[in-house]
Amino acid sequence: MGCTPSIHVNQTGLVICHESEDSNSHIASYSAAYHTRVVKADGTTETSSGVAVTSLDKQSAFKELIPALTLKQGNESLNIEAQTQTSIRIEMKSTNNEVSLGPMKLKQKTMSILLVFAKEDAQSDGFWWAADKIGYKCYIAHNPETAMENYLDKHPDVVIIDHRNSKHFDAEALCRSLRATESSEHTVIVAVTKRYALDKEEPSFLPSITAGFNKRIVESPNISMCMNELLTLEYGEVQSRLKLSACKAVFSALDNVSDAVEISSEDHEVQYVNHAFERLTGYSSEEVLGKNSSEIVKNDRNRPDLNDTINSQLKKGKYWDGIYHTRRKSGEILPSHCHICPVLGQGGKISHVISIKNSTTDTSHILKESTEFNLVNGRLSRQSSGLHGVPRRKESIARIHSMTIEAPITKVINIINAAQESSPITVVQALDKVLEILRTSELYSPYFAQQNMKDNDPMTSDLVSGLVSQNVKRSLTPSYLSDVNSNSSGKQGSDLQSRRPSRALSSRQSSHHSHLHIPSPVTSSLSQVPDHIQEILDKDYTWEFNVIELEKVTNKRPLLYLGLKTLTRFGICDFFQVEESVIANWLKLVEGRYHSTNTYHNSTHAADVMHASAYFLERERNKAVFDQMDEMACLIAAIVHDLDHPGRTNAFLVNEKNELAILYNDQAVLENHHSALAFQLTWKDDSVNIFKNLETDDYKILRQNIIDMVLATEMKQHFQHLNKFINSINKGCLKMDETSSMSGNGSPDSTMMLNQLSAPENKTFIKRILIKCADVANPCRPLDVCKEWGKRIAEEYFLQTDEEKARGLPVVMPVFDRKSIRIPKSQLSFIDVFINEMFESFDDYCDIPELISHLQTNYQYWKERDEESSEKSEQENLPNGTTEDDT
């Protein structure tokens, strides 16, 4: 490039001339002439001259360098002897070797190698050139992440990991990660270890073997040594794994033959049986492996000396052929044509015994029990008495098969029952477990085993149980105190009267319906919005919109202003065919029924959820899937989803035997109340009735959608809705994305998938997750907003815990005790259990990267605050606590 080449000696002893300092390779190019400079231990230098080739890559440069070179380091020296070009180059090996496995002929392809070295040095260069000279494919990675990526992409036969120094990465941890992948059983993983002096004790290699390493190579940059090691690997470990992979094909073939095959040791200990053996005998492989084969099928139908005769033939290296009676698990004895032969191993001794029973000649009476299936009216009807020891189905089950009206789950169970009749015993047993699961009432609800909770953390466990269950057995005070405290509570103050969600809360929330603290004259039109409010509203289309600021400038009335602007943007007046004043009146009415005294579940939260819902609706995929009816349902559901919320959980209302809990049978108490009250209030007065001009059919559809979405916000059903969304929507979107990338957005396949997403049942799944994400989007908001919401929800839970203790009620979430709570820890637990997977799934569906970015930032913030709180508590030797500074 016009610069004077600089001359260096690298760690391998090669002469290197860089054309510029920006070159990333230490063997970038070579000048036409060079001088070798050798640095001695005493600081003096020697110089020699020679001829080099120009502009050569790493491979050709190494082959063409001829002069001898010595690099001295301390008292040691590394010599690379002068070689001619002819002597250094060896003849390339053939790309494929033929390997024999008994009668099988296998083709071994050119071996591929992955080198994992943090920095290229003499050792990595040695393996690189050795692989190049032999003709192997070679890749190099400098960190575990790149190594894993190359491993999964290239599937190398050999992975050589630098195990000499743990400063850059943990070689054993990387090895364990590689072994955790599915294809690792076919890979040879080698560790390069340090060379120790003869008088120094060398550490044990056993921990590395346990981590998954197959072999170790003591460091030596000598290329001949590296070549020998690689050749030894190819013709040893790599070939052995090739043969083992071929064995899988043999076993797969055995599992699909009709004859019963049994392989046992020379002592007749069963080592393998195929599926036909399981069908013939009724035993599963787990029941017979390790057992004596003669004892399993022992019966009095065979001649007493038959086993001695068979063993005598086997010891002579001959096979035995004849009729052999087999006792089934049910006790039934069946004759079969049997062929038994020995397999000779080392020293000509018997290593295995193969038994093949042909069940097709003498077991025809079994087939009389075979099941026949007729497809009648789209159903599988059974005409059978059972097979392979599977008992006859009861007559009541048979009647189910003949039903003319079937639920989808009944069809599934019928098909599984039918499939069991002609399946191996192991499949029958597995399908029995499937049927047991399918008969449960909540297919999508997870089972929270204590050991599955993150780190067995009490905070996470209590948080989950408090949010997804409605019955908690903890009670801190005697039950009789409940009546005493109840009688001493404040005055009644609700226009719902008998439906007050909490008697003890009545005095605290007596003014929540009228918002008397808010001035009466408020805007009923967007044109009348004050400038300072409009300035904040102008940012409502962004995710960074701050509803807390709007709450302050509107005197705790953000829902009216934001709701009017958002609903107008989505064309609500045209859709409902009503005046803007009707929308404004309805919003005033709804906002007035939110409890302004609640720290969290108030109209600000409703406005926040509506803003998030509107933001989600404007994602490209949702605009393609939803129509205006869906959009209206989403926005209205968001506005009313916590209407008249008392600031207490469902479990609290159930525990205090609240009349709302009695009314709704303890099931989704608040969610049922929110949706029911919303429609009651709307139809109460024509001036607020936004539904009055809708067609009857449209109203029914809209009402059903709103109710379904509000009920979906119940945390008890969180995992059910999420699992349905993942299985029904995410997988379809993944296929649609792949199709779009291959064929273009307008491809027929892409259109078909979009039509599938637009199916009513799929739109229901999407809308449920949309409002759920909007409802709990606080951890995905900008940090300042996230912190404020975290403080507010904690305070509301504190108040509930205080009241539960005062009234002697079961404490739903004991961790929310203001004296011992760690707010950062509660936020981390909530994100880990409920937020991460749901928002990742929703991001996969409609692309919301900004939310994921905020979520990661906020999670790191809470984590740092929690660690600081833990350290402070440990230093003070006090129970973990948190202050306002922690949030």
Phi, psi and omega in degrees: 000019181093359181261152177288124183296140175262144186247131182223164173242117183274182187293337178277352183090012180274150178274125185236136177233110180274136176281332179208162181285347184275355183294136180273339183262143179274005172227066189278308182200169185229140180280169182293328176222149182218164174236130178270129181243115182256124180266122181271172181293330182275002177095349178280166182231154172237149182232138175225162183238163178189184181244134178236162178271161184253150172049051178257148175279181187299321184289305184291327180298317181295320183290331185269344180288127187247318190298153175286149183217137178234129176243114183261132179229108182065232179265000181253157177220151180242120183251133169243112186287150178293133178226152175276163180299326181292318184284334184277336181267129178251162183291134182295140180281163177291153185285338182226139173249148177263125182242137180255135172232090188063231178279352181281141175248118183249148176256121177264115182284169179304129184292140177244145187229138173245119177264131178240097180229131180299322178223143177289129180218194183300322183290315179295321177297322179300313179293322181299310182290325178297315178297321181295318182291326179282329180110017179278156171279137184222134177234157180225139178230149185249358178208162183301323182296312178295323179299314180295320179297315178294322181297314181289334182272316187265337183051061182291154177285326183229135173242122179250117186248134177288111183250019185277333185214129182267010183294322186270319177200161180271107184297320182291322177295319177297318179298317179296322178296318178295320181292340180284348179278160187293322187271006188291338181295342179263007184249139174262122181249124187243140177254132172266117185248167181291155172264124182256149176296156184297330183270005181250133182288133182267135181294157181291143178267000184301316178301325178290322176297318178299325179289342177125000178289142178265334189201158173233149176235125178287135187305136175192117182282359180300123186293323179298319177297317179298320178297316180297320179295317180294319178296321177297320178296317183297313185273359178246269186299316184294317178296322179299319179290329174298318179293321179295322178294328177291329178298328178299321179296321179296314180295323178297319177297317180298323181290346183248008176270159183276340179279145178281121183245133177229131176243126180228166178283178179297341177265014177066027173275121187294129179245338180201139169223148181264180183296324179297324176298318179296320179292322183291315187265339184084356178268144171276162182298325180297331183281340186248338182298132181087352179270162176284123186297324182290330180285329182296316186255013184300134178201171184267007179279332180279151177301144181302328183262010185296316181296322177296321179296315180297314181297325179296319179294319182294321181294335177276359182080018182250163179264161175241140184224130179171190180272131181227132180270131182246131177268122179280167180299328180286352182099347179291141181250127183237136174275147177207153175282125188239137177236118182240129182220151180269157172241121184272137180245216183298134179073013180075011180271156180290126177255327181215158175234128181255128177239125180238118180250124178269108185268007185269344185266320187244012181236031183294336181292339177292324184292344176296337179272000184297149182269137173249141182239132175243137179271104183241121179053038178077011181238153174272116176255142188255138174231080190203163174241009177107164182210148175057041175081000178281122186295156177299137179292147181292157182298329179296323177293321179299322179295326178297321180298331185266003180296141178274342177243120183230139171281156179305320181293328177294320177298318179298314180297320179298318180295319179294317177301319180294318181295329180297329187296331183243024183250158174300159184300325180294322178291321178301314180295320179295319180291330174300319178294323178298316180297323178298319179291318183295336182275359177285160185279335183236090187291330186257001180274127183283157174262120183269086173288142183302323183289345180272348177294146185299116178057024183050041187278122180301323179302310180296317181299313180293322180297314180296311182296326180289328184269330186254356177239164182241001180231116179239133189267353183290137174217123187269344180224157180302150185295332182295338179292337180300317181292321180298310180295324180296319181291335182266005181287172186290184186286158176286141181202061182216139177285353171280343178049257186297347181260013179305126182299331182211117180300320183289345182265356191299317181291326181292331187241026186294338184256012189288343185277325188260347183050051185297339181283353182260134179304143185290312184287109176234166185294146172239012181210147179296332181290345182259007183290128179300153185298319183293333175280319181298326179299322177285320181296334180297344181262010189290345180278351180260158178287339181280001178305133185253101182289338178295320176297318179297323178301318183292313185283343179258009180057052178063036176229052184286335186294322180299310185289310181292323180296316181297317181292317183291314181296324177295321179299328180267008173075040184292324182296318178293321182292314182272350181057050178228165178283159178298330180296326178295319178297316181296318179297319180296318179295321177299315181298313181296314181297327179293340180266001170274144184276107182292342179279347175291137179284333184240302185279076180228188184291337176294319176296319178299317178296321179297317180293321177296318179298316179296319179298316179297320179298317180293322181297336181269006171290148187303316183293321179292325177295330179282331185270318188269149168257183185294328176300316178296318181297316179297319179298317181296315184290317180292319177300320179295321182293321187257004193294340177235029184301130179062032179291130184276000183080019178228156184275168176302318182299323178298314182295322178294316183295326180271005179057043179297149184293334174294320177297321178292318181300318184258019173056036177065011184252117178045053189304303184292319182297319175296320180294317180303309185290319180296315181295325180301316180285326177299313182293321184294321182275358185287328186219132183296333182287345179242001186279096181284347183265356194297332183258006178284147171296151184303314181295319179295320180296318180299317180295314181298315180299315181297320179295317180296313180299315182299319181290319179295317178296332180291343181283353177294124185294337179300329182262012186305306187288330176297311180295320181294316180296322177295320180296315181297313185286326185265326188254307185302317181294322177294321179293322179299317179293321180294321178296319179295319180294319181295321181291332182271323189246353185095154185297335182268012183292153178302320180297319179296318179296321180296317180293324178295323176295323178295318178296331182276358176298145185307316183293324179288322176296327177296315178300318183293315182295325178296315181288328179299311181287330177294317177295319179296324183292326184239034184279001183306316180295349180257004177277167174306153191305315182299318179291318178302316180297318181296315178294323178298320179292321184290316181292325178296318180297321179294321176291325176301313182298322178295315179298319178301315182290321178301318179293318182294326183263001180072024178275158173302137180275114186291314181230085183301335182294338180270065173251120187299344180276338186229358186292146168244098183303315178303319180295321178296322178295318179298316181297317180297317180294315182299317187276316190251331193266309190308302186295321182295315182286329174296319178293318180292325176295320176299328183279311189234011170062087178233063186297330181295327178291318180296323178296313177298320181299317180294319179297314182293322179298318179296322178298310180297324180296316179295319178295322180293319178296320178296318179296319179295316180296319180296320180293320179294319180295321181275351181056040179240162176302147181301127178220170179220152177241180180297334180294333182292338182257000000 
